[in-house]
Each structure stands twice: as C-alpha cells, then as structure tokens.
C-alpha cells in the first residue's frame, strides 16, 4: 500500500516545525511506502524554511496553492496525491508513533470502508481556565477534541471525524472535493468543509469506521482558551453548515427564528456565571449558531438569493 499524508498550512511555521519533527518518529510498516504532501497556502512566515529543513528527513513533497482557503488547499492536495490511502492531519498536531500504521491496518481490515477517523486529544500550551475545564465536554468540537468510538464502529453523519485526524480511500476522496465556499480562509472562522464531504459520501453509500489507535494531540494556544474564540468557532461552523444546505429551489428565506434564538441566548448568557453553570455554555453556543445562520442568509443575499452548494 502507498499512503499520502497531507497537511495544509498557513503561517504556522513554529508549530509546523514541531509537527514535522514528530512525523520523523513514525513507525511505518515494512510493506508500506508513504509520502508527506504539504500544501503551503500563501504563508508569509518561515514556513518554506521549515520545510527545507525536513527535506532529507521525511519523504516530503511541497506544493503551493495561491488561491486562499483551506478547501482550495485540500483540493490541491487531492489532485496531487499518489497514495491509495489519503490521510489528513493539521500543521499544529503531534502524531502518535503508531498513527500511520493504525490507519493502514484498518484500511486492510475493512476493505469496504472509504472513511476512517481517529482520536484527537488536547495539547494545551498552558493550564486552561476554570470555565474551560468545567465545560470541556460541551466545547470539545471547538478544539477538535474527538474521542473515537470503539475500533470498527461505523462513522455516522452525527458522529464523524475531524480534519485534524481522518483518512479516505484516495479514489473515493477524489470523487468528493471540498466546497470552496466552506472552510477556513485566512483569519475567517467559517468551517464545515470536512463535515460536508463526509455527509455527502455517506449519503452516496460510502461507509466509514473509527480507528482509536490512530491518535494525535491538537495544539491549543492561550488565545483560543477564551469565550470569544468559542463563540467565533460556533458561529463559523453554523454559517458553513447553513451555506451547505440546499433549500428547495436554492433560495434562502430570512431565518426569523435565528433572531429570536440569538436574543434569548444572549439574555441567558448575561444572567449566568461562565464558570460552573451549564446554561451559560449552551447559551453561548446557541447564540453563536444563530448568528452564523444570519450570516449565511446575508451571504446568500449578496450572491443573488441563492445558497451556494457544491453539487454531488
């Protein structure tokens, strides 16, 4: 089996250096060949310098995607992949030494599966604040924390892997590209790109399984340990999901319910303490989700009243 590991990066040279250093410790099965494909999405820091430093330590291939956006960078990687299995991770993770071998083993054990997902643990730069410790379960998705189900458990549209740790049969992935209207772009927080792909694949009859032994640690900087970041992430995810939904003839009616939910949830946030009260964190995310839906409606209006969507 030949495997392509793909990383899309933008201005994270310091963390990318740590990620690549850990890649050097991978235990690769003797009957597996692999390549590490890094797509530089217009980085202006020392990303290219970091990549050059690892050219002779890893089977590294570097591409540059000039069109800004994570989905565009991912599609660039898909078009260039040479592997039978395409394994995705991020530029701010530490992979377990057995990470790649675990995915290869699962790909052999479940030949009918097209999608594979692994465990993602938090890697906090410093001790998180009390509110985050108390609400870690509720906001796990914000930090790409994912507890994989038992080995071989089916992936569903409500329990799916995150982009920091997922894999696809390359042939299947090439049939389902990432929607350029979704995903991070520069400092924007819109997401939902991998969710959209996985749900489309499942609807078309593809299946997936969980591989808990394929484990990574995801880096979380102090600036992200704030309610403002949680709000921004939840808003971006909601906006992305709303943009991906086709509604009848494609029109996007004004979501009056979102206005009510935003007002109600904002009031609840002001009435409760963020440290211990579960109502506070739910209200924060509900307000952000409603905000995201309203942002998607505004985007639809700007694009002529149509909800943009990548056709299947």
C-alpha positions in Angstrom: 0.0 0.0 0.0 1.1 3.5 -0.8 -0.1 6.3 1.6 -0.2 10.0 1.2 -0.2 12.1 4.4 -1.5 15.6 3.6 -1.1 18.8 5.6 -2.4 22.2 4.5 -0.6 25.1 6.2 -0.8 28.8 6.5 1.6 30.9 8.7 2.2 28.4 11.4 5.9 27.8 10.9 6.7 27.3 14.6 4.1 24.7 15.1 4.7 23.1 11.7 8.3 22.5 12.8 7.1 20.5 15.9 4.6 18.6 13.7 7.2 17.6 11.2 9.7 16.6 13.9 7.1 14.2 15.4 6.5 12.8 11.9 10.1 11.7 11.8 9.2 9.3 14.7 6.5 7.4 12.8 6.7 3.6 12.7 5.9 2.8 9.1 5.2 -0.9 8.2 7.8 -2.5 6.0 5.2 -3.2 3.2 4.0 0.4 3.1 5.5 3.3 1.2 4.4 6.8 2.0 4.8 10.5 1.2 4.2 13.6 3.2 2.5 16.2 1.0 2.4 19.7 2.4 0.4 22.4 0.7 1.6 25.9 1.6 -1.4 28.3 1.2 0.5 31.5 0.7 2.4 31.6 4.0 4.3 34.8 4.7 6.3 33.5 7.7 9.2 31.0 7.7 7.1 28.1 6.5 9.3 27.4 3.5 12.4 27.5 5.6 10.9 24.9 8.0 10.0 22.7 5.0 13.5 22.9 3.6 15.0 21.8 6.9 13.0 18.5 6.7 13.6 17.7 3.1 16.1 15.0 3.8 14.4 13.6 6.9 11.0 12.9 5.5 9.5 11.8 2.1 8.4 15.3 1.7 6.7 16.9 -1.3 5.7 20.6 -1.2 3.1 22.3 -3.2 1.9 26.0 -3.1 -1.7 26.8 -3.5 -2.1 30.5 -4.4 -5.9 30.6 -4.0 -6.5 31.4 -0.3 -8.6 29.0 1.7 -8.4 25.6 3.4 -10.8 23.9 1.0 -8.8 25.1 -2.0 -5.6 23.8 -0.4 -7.2 20.5 0.3 -8.4 20.1 -3.2 -4.9 20.9 -4.4 -3.6 18.0 -2.2 -6.2 15.7 -3.6 -5.3 16.4 -7.2 -1.6 15.7 -6.4 -2.0 12.6 -4.2 -0.2 9.4 -5.3 -1.4 7.2 -2.5 -4.0 4.5 -2.2 -4.9 6.0 1.2 -5.1 9.7 1.8 -4.5 10.6 5.5 -5.2 14.2 6.7 -3.8 16.0 9.6 -3.0 19.6 10.6 0.0 21.8 11.0 -0.5 22.0 14.8 -0.6 18.4 15.9 1.7 15.7 17.4 1.0 12.3 15.9 1.5 9.1 17.8 4.3 6.9 16.5 1.8 4.2 15.6 -0.7 6.6 13.9 0.0 5.8 10.3 0.3 2.1 10.9 -3.1 2.1 12.7 -4.8 3.6 9.6 -3.1 1.1 7.3 -4.2 -1.8 9.4 -7.8 -0.5 9.4 -7.7 0.0 5.6 -6.8 -3.6 5.2 -9.2 -4.9 7.8 -12.2 -3.0 6.5 -11.8 -3.1 2.7 -15.4 -1.9 2.2 -14.8 1.3 4.2 -13.9 4.6 2.5 -13.7 6.8 5.5 -11.5 6.4 8.7 -11.4 8.6 11.8 -9.0 8.7 14.8 -8.6 10.0 18.3 -7.8 13.7 18.9 -6.6 14.7 22.4 -6.0 18.3 23.5 -2.4 19.7 23.8 -2.8 22.9 25.9 0.0 25.3 25.8 -0.8 26.3 29.3 -3.3 25.3 32.0 -6.8 26.1 30.7 -9.1 28.5 32.7 -11.7 27.1 35.1 -14.7 27.7 32.7 -12.9 25.6 30.0 -12.1 22.8 32.4 -15.7 22.6 33.6 -17.2 22.8 30.1 -14.5 20.7 28.2 -17.1 18.1 27.1 -19.5 20.7 25.7 -16.9 22.6 23.7 -14.8 19.6 22.6 -15.6 20.2 18.9 -14.4 23.8 19.1 -10.9 22.5 19.8 -11.1 19.5 17.5 -11.1 17.1 20.5 -12.6 13.9 19.3 -12.9 10.7 21.4 -13.0 7.9 18.8 -15.6 5.2 19.2 -14.5 1.5 19.6 -12.4 0.0 16.8 -14.5 -0.7 13.7 -17.6 1.2 14.9 -19.4 2.8 12.0 -19.0 6.6 11.3 -22.3 8.4 11.1 -23.4 11.8 10.0 -23.8 12.7 13.7 -20.5 11.1 14.8 -17.8 11.8 12.3 -14.0 12.5 12.4 -12.4 16.0 12.3 -10.0 17.2 9.7 -7.0 17.1 12.1 -7.2 13.3 12.0 -9.1 11.5 9.3 -8.3 9.3 6.2 -10.0 8.3 3.0 -9.5 5.9 0.2 -7.9 8.1 -2.3 -10.2 7.1 -5.1 -13.3 7.9 -3.1 -11.9 11.2 -1.9 -11.2 12.3 -5.5 -14.9 11.9 -6.2 -15.8 14.3 -3.3 -13.9 17.5 -3.4 -14.1 20.2 -0.7 -16.6 23.0 -1.2 -14.6 26.3 -1.8 -17.4 28.2 -0.1 -16.7 26.4 3.1 -13.7 26.0 5.4 -11.2 28.4 6.9 -9.9 31.2 4.7 -7.3 33.5 6.2 -8.4 34.6 9.6 -12.1 33.8 8.9 -13.7 31.2 11.1 -16.1 29.6 8.7 -15.8 25.8 8.8 -17.9 22.7 7.9 -15.9 21.7 4.9 -14.9 18.2 6.0 -18.4 17.7 7.6 -19.9 18.5 4.2 -17.7 16.0 2.4 -18.3 13.1 4.9 -22.0 13.6 4.9 -22.2 13.6 1.1 -20.1 10.5 1.0 -22.3 8.7 3.5 -25.5 9.7 1.6 -24.0 8.2 -1.6 -23.5 4.9 0.1 -19.9 5.1 1.3 -19.1 3.8 4.8 -16.5 4.6 7.4 -15.1 3.2 10.6 -13.4 4.5 13.7 -9.7 3.8 14.4 -9.0 4.8 18.0 -5.3 3.7 17.9 -4.7 6.4 15.2 -4.2 9.2 17.8 -2.9 12.8 17.6 -2.6 15.7 20.0 -4.0 19.0 18.9 -2.3 22.2 20.0 -4.4 24.8 21.7 -2.9 28.3 22.3 -4.0 30.6 25.2 -5.7 33.0 22.8 -8.2 30.2 21.9 -9.0 29.5 25.6 -11.5 32.3 25.7 -15.3 32.5 25.3 -14.8 34.9 22.3 -13.0 32.1 20.4 -15.7 29.5 21.3 -18.3 32.0 20.0 -16.4 32.7 16.8 -15.9 29.0 16.1 -19.5 28.1 16.7 -20.7 30.9 14.6 -18.3 29.9 11.7 -19.4 26.3 11.9 -23.1 27.2 11.8 -22.6 29.6 8.9 -20.7 26.9 7.0 -23.4 24.3 7.6 -26.2 26.7 6.6 -24.3 27.6 3.4 -24.0 23.9 2.5 -27.8 23.3 2.7 -29.8 23.4 -0.4 -33.3 24.6 0.3 -35.9 23.7 -2.3 -35.2 25.9 -5.3 -32.0 27.2 -3.8 -33.4 30.3 -2.2 -32.6 31.1 1.4 -35.6 32.7 3.2 -34.9 35.1 6.1 -34.5 32.9 9.3 -36.7 34.8 11.8 -36.2 32.0 14.4 -32.5 32.8 14.4 -33.1 36.3 15.6 -35.3 35.1 18.5 -32.7 32.4 19.4 -29.9 34.9 19.4 -31.8 37.4 21.6 -32.9 34.7 24.1 -29.5 33.0 24.3 -27.7 36.4 24.7 -30.0 37.2 27.6 -29.3 33.8 29.3 -25.5 34.4 28.9 -25.8 37.7 30.8 -27.8 36.1 33.6 -25.5 33.1 34.4 -21.9 32.7 35.5 -19.5 31.2 33.0 -17.5 29.1 35.5 -19.9 26.4 36.6 -23.4 26.9 35.0 -24.2 24.6 32.1 -26.8 27.0 30.9 -24.1 29.6 30.2 -22.1 27.5 27.8 -25.2 26.2 26.0 -26.4 29.8 25.6 -23.0 30.9 24.3 -23.1 28.3 21.6 -26.7 28.7 20.7 -26.3 32.5 20.3 -23.2 31.9 18.1 -25.1 29.3 16.0 -28.0 31.7 15.4 -25.5 34.4 14.5 -23.9 32.0 11.9 -27.3 31.3 10.3 -28.0 35.0 10.0 -24.5 35.5 8.4 -25.3 32.7 5.9 -28.5 34.5 5.0 -26.6 37.7 4.4 -24.1 35.9 2.2 -27.0 34.3 0.3 -28.5 37.8 -0.3 -25.1 39.1 -1.6 -24.8 36.2 -4.0 -28.3 36.8 -5.5 -30.5 35.0 -3.1 -29.0 31.6 -3.7 -27.5 29.3 -1.1 -24.2 28.2 -2.6 -23.5 24.5 -2.6 -21.1 22.0 -4.2 -23.2 19.6 -6.2 -22.8 15.9 -5.7 
